[in-house]
């Protein structure tokens, strides 16, 4: 699976906001590694810099110094709709209004064909859903509406997932979809007595790295507007449910372990996943090891609950990001070898319990198990800290069609045989919910098929691209 994008918005008079945004984007790099971008406002002009690559590749110090002003938004991207080339990098810009506006989007719209057709816009492979939203907003602004009014008009007919930051002259807006699928939080720079500015970001570590204090999460359907005078809030869209539907895989895989979501630190929830997974079944083993990075906290929890020693069996190459699924088995195996290397002395002759966060197609896990056996593992018992992944996501995660999801088409014993493990066990949905300690406040459609929002029926089991 690929990650959800990361967004940042900062207003801080007298501060070097482009460097603050750079640090915040660095903290969100795990959410997207295809492209990065930033937009600032100064002297009645919005300047956008964006390119393919990591944050450190796109922005040099000279570039950041040129991005002056008190207002900035930033974005790290992977593609869920539209093209993955440079033209789809964000923020996207439109010249409508006083100084134009720039927009960064985390999520995926599910009624893009309908919106485009209604507006008479031709859908092409180069057009992302974020571009479509920007175009619709620009038309409303050109018709005389303020940008805030345009956001209300356009987003009220948009379906799917969106956490957005939008920059215009002297203001940054941040808005979250009515379900709250993707995360978004608000932080204060300085102190309440002497405020220096405000920041919104996808995850709380982006606040920590710039020295901001976490204030709260943006509510589903809420829009906050940040100016040099402070923060205002409106309920732009009616909440779709009495409980928000944050993606459950933010806890399992996507979010950083030091992130706080809905009052819970992700690392703690992952440890509890491992503890509850250990309670489901017992198998004699010599060592519990996690697949870096998201599998490690769950492995620690499993070891604690089972009494089997925790140890490290895999070393991760820190210079390789979260990788995509390669198109054939040889390339998938090579991808695993580039990313992970076994600690042979910890593995050879040992009965291993290997804890990972999920199995999607199963081919990468198959390559991992083979690598451990080649390193001399006596037994490999796989324990997965999420239930079987059985349904495609339409709300901002790039997943295969249902035909390609291993758990959707095979029994547990068939999956175990395909992967090559000695035993295979998934955490139950009840235990996963218990570990997160939230009651119905997460979207788990990829595990249950119960989608809380409309899905693109015309796309069938596709991955949400258009």
N, C-alpha and C positions, 0 to 999 in steps of 0.2 A: 504494500500500500504506500501511496505517496501522501505527504502531509497536507494539512490545511495551511493556507498562506498566513503571513504575519503582517499586522498593520500597527502603525504608530502615528500619533498626532501630538504635537507639543506647541504650546504658546508660552513664551517666557521672555518678556521684555528685558533687555540688557544682558541676556545669556547667549552663549554661542549655540544656538539651537540646532544647527546642522551637525555639530559634533555630538551633541546630546542624542540626536536622532540616530546617528551612526552607531553609538554605543547601544542604544535600545534595539536597533535592528540586528546587531551582533547577538544580542540575547535571544532573538527570535529566529536566528539563522536555521535552526532545526526544522522550522515550519515551511521552508521553501528554499531551494538552492538553484533554481533555474535562472532567476533574475532578481535584481534589487533596484530600487529607485527611491527618489526623494524629490519633493517639491517645496519651495519656499516662497514667501510673499514679502516683497519690500518695494517701496517707491512705486506703488500702483502696478506692480508687475509680478507675475508668477513665473518662476524659473523651475524647470523640470530637468533632472538628470537621472537617467536610467539606462541599464544595459544588462545583457546576459552575464551570468556569473555570480559568485559569492559577493557578499557585502564588501569584503576587503579588496576584491578585484575591481569592483565598480567605482569605489570612492578612494581617491588619493587625498592627501592633506590639502593640496592646492585646490582640488575640486570643492572640498568642504568649505574652505575659506571664501570661495566665490559664491557659495549658497548662503548669503547673508539675510538677515531679517529676524523678526520675533516669532514668525509663524512657520511651521513645517509639518509635513506629513511624510511618512515613509512606508515602504512595502517590500516584503520578500515574497517571492512567488514560485509556485509550481502550478501547472495548468490542469484544471478540471474541465474547462470548456475553451474552445478556440485553439489557436495555434500556440506552440511553445517557443516561437522565435522572438526576435527582438521587438517586433511591432506589438506583441502582446504584453510586453513588460509594463509594469505600473510604477507610479501613478499615471492614469490617463488624463489628458488635458482637453478642455474645450474652451473656446474664446468667448463664449456667451457671457453677457453681463459686464459689470464695471471693469474687472480685470481678468475675467475668465474664471475657471475653477479647475481643480485637479482632484482626482478620486482614486482611492485605493480600496480594494474589495477582498474580503476573505469569505469564501463560501461558494455556492453554486446555485444559480436560478434554474428552476425546473419548467418554466413556461416561456422560455426564450423565443421559440418559434411563434407562439401566440402573440407575444409583445411585439416582435419584429414585424409580423404580418399586419397587425393592427396599425402600426406606424408607417407601413409602406417601406420598411427597411429590408434590403436584400441580405440574407444570411450568407456569409462566406466563411471559409475555413480560417481566414485571418481575423475574424471578428470574435471577440470574447464577450461573455455576458456582461462584463464590467464596461466594455466599450458601448454596448447597447444601452446600459443604464445611463452612461454619460451622455449619449446622444439624445435620449429621451429627456433628460434633465435640461440639456441645452435648448431643446425646442420649447420647453415650458418657460425657461428664463427669457428666451427671445419673444415669447408671447406676453411678457410683462410681469410674470411672477417672480417673487424673490426666490433665492436658492432654497431657503427653508420650505417655502410653499411648494416648490418643484419637487423636493424630496418627498413631501407628504403625498403629492399627486402620483408620482411615479412608483414609489415603493408600496403604496397601497394596492397596486395591481400586480406587483411582482410576487412570485411564489418561490419558495425554496429558502436557502440559507444565505444570510448576508450580515456580516459585521463590517461596516464601512467607515472610512475617514474621508472627509471632503474638506478641501482648503479653498477658501475664497478670500476676497479682500478683507483683511482685518478679522478673520474668524476661521476657526476649525470646528467642523461638525463631526460628531461620531454617532452612528445609529446602528441598532441591532434589530434583527428580524423578530417578528412576533413570537417565535418559538424559542429563541435564544440558542439556536443550534451551535453557533461558534462563539468562543469566549471573547469578552471585551471588558476591560476594567479601567478605572479612573484613579489617578494619583496626584498628589500635591508636591510641588517643588518648593522648598523653603519650609516655613512653619505657618500655622494658622495665624499667628500674631504678625509675622512678616512673610507673607506669601511671595514667592518669586515666579510662580507660573504653575501650569497644569499640564498633565500628560494623560493620554489614553493609549492603551496598548492591548494586544491580544493576550499577553500573559504577564503576571506580576513580576517575574525577574527582569523584564524590561524597565520596570519602575525602580527596582532595587539598584540596577547598574548605574542609573543616573542620579541616585540619591533621593528619589522621590518616596513619599509615604503613600502606601496603599490606602485609598479611601473606601472604595466599594466597587462592585461590579455594575456595569450598565445593565439595566433591566430589559427583558424582552420588549421590543417595540418602542423603547425609549430613545430619544435623541438628546444628547448634551451638546451645547454650543459653548466654545471657549473663546473669549476675547481677552484683551488686556485688562478688562474690568473684572474678569472672573468667569464663573461657570453658571450657565442656566440650563434648565432641563424641561423638556416637554414629553408627554406621552404621545409620540408622533403616530404610532400604530397601536390598535387595540391588541393586547396580548391574546394569543390564540388558545391558551390553556390556562388553567389555574396553577399549573406547575410548568416551569420552563423545561425545555427538552435539549439540554446540553448534550452533545455527542459523547456517548459512554466511552469511546475510544480515546478521548482526551485523557481520561484517567489511566487507561490501559497502556497507551502507546505514544500518542502525539505530544502531549504537554511535557515540559521539562519536569524532572522530579521535584525541583524546588518551587514549582508553581503552586499557588493557592487557587483552587476552584471551588466556588460555592462553600467557602469556609473550611475546606479540607486541603491539606497538603498532599500533593500527588504521591510523593515518596511513601508516605504513611499508608495510603490506600493500597499501593502496590505491595507493600510488605504484608498487609492483611490478606490480600489476594493469595499470596504464597502460603500463609498460615492456614487459610481455609481450604486451599487446594491439598495441603498435606493431610488434612482431616478426612478427606474423601476416600483415600485408599493408602495402604502402606505396602511398600516393597523394600526388601533388604538392599542396602546400597552402602558404598564407601564414602561418597562425596556428593554434595549438592552444588551444582554450578549454574550460573545464569548466562544467557546469551546477551552480551552487551548491546545497548545500554539498558533498555527498558525491562529486560528479563532479570537483571541483577537484584533489585529490591525484592521482587517476588521470590527469588531464590533464597535470599536472606531470611525471609519470613518462613519459607518452607523448611529451611534447616532448623530454625528456632523451634518450630512446632513439632518437627519429626525427631529431633535429637541427632540427626545425621549431620556430620561436620560440613560447614560451608567452605568452599574453596574456589579458586579461579582456575578454569580450564581453557579459557579462550582469551587471547589478546586482540584488541580491536585496533586497527589502523585509524588513528585519529584524523588523518588527512583525507579520509574518504567519507563523504556524507551518507545519508540514508539513501540506499541504492534502489534503482528501479529493477523490475523483473526483466531479465534478459530473455531474448526470443527463443533460445534453444538450450538444451540441457548442458552442453559443454560450456556455453557462455555463462549460464547460471552458476555452475560449479566454479568457474574462474572468478566470478563476481564474489562468491563466498570466500574464496582463498585470498583475494585482494583485501577483503574487509576484515577477515578473522583468521587468526593463526593459533593452532592448538599448543598448549603447554604440555608437551609429551610426558615429562616426568610426573606431572600431576594426574595424567590420564591413563598411562600404560598399565594394564592389568587391573584397572579399577572398574567397579560397578558404578556407573554415573546416573544421577538424576539430573536431567537437563531441563531447566525452566526457561520457556520462551513466552512471548506475549501473545502470539497468534499464529495461525496457519491459514494461508489464503489459497494459493494454488497447491502448495505442498512441495513444489520442486526445489525451492531454496532450502527448506527443512531437510529434504532428502539428501541434498548435497552436504549439508552440515553433519548429518548423522554419518554419512560415508567418511567424511574427513575425520571425525572422532574415532571411528573404527580403524581407519588407516593409521591413526596415532596410537593404536594399541588398546583402546577401550574394551574391557571384557563384556560389559553390558551397557546399553543406552536406554534409559527409561525417560520418555518425554512427558513433561508436565506443562500444560498450557494455561496461562493465567487469564484467558478469555474463553467463553463458550465457542462452539463451532461457528465459524463465519459462513453463513448460508445464503445471504441475500445481498444484492448490490446496494451501494449507497448512492443517493442522488443529491446529497446535501453538503458537498465539499470535500469528499474523499474519493480518490481515483481508484476504483476497484474493478475487477474483471466482471464479465457477464456471469450469470448464474451457472451457465454451462461449464465455466472454467473454475468455479469454486469447489475445492476438493470435498468439503463437508456436505455440500448440497447434493452430491451425486454418489457418495460412498458411505458405507457403514464404518463404525469405529475400527473394527478389525481389518477392513479393507484399507483404511487410511494408514493404519499401523504397518500393514504389509507393504504398501506402496512406499512409505517413508523409510522403512528398514529399521525401525526401532524395535526394542524388545517388548515394551509396553507403551501405551499412549493413553493419557487421561487429560480431559479438559475440565476446568472449573465449571460448576453449574451456574446457571444464570442467577439462581437464588443466592448463592454464595458471592458472586460478583457484586450483586446489588448490596448485599450485606457488608462487603468490604468497603464499598464507597460510602455506605451509610446515608443513602438518599432514597427516598420513597417515591418512585415514579417520576423523578426529576431529570431523567436522562433519556435520550433517544437511543433505543437498542434495536432499531429496525433491521440492521445488518445481521442480528442474531435471531430475531423472532419473525421478521417479515411484517411486523406491525408498524407501518409508516404513519407518523403523526401528522404529516402534511401531504398534499397532493404530489404524486409522482408523474413523470412524463410518460403517460401510457403509450404514446406513439413510438417511444423509444424501446418499449418492451423491456428486455433485460440488459440493455446497453449500459455503459458505464457513465452515462450522463453527458457525453460529449455531443456537440451539435455543430 
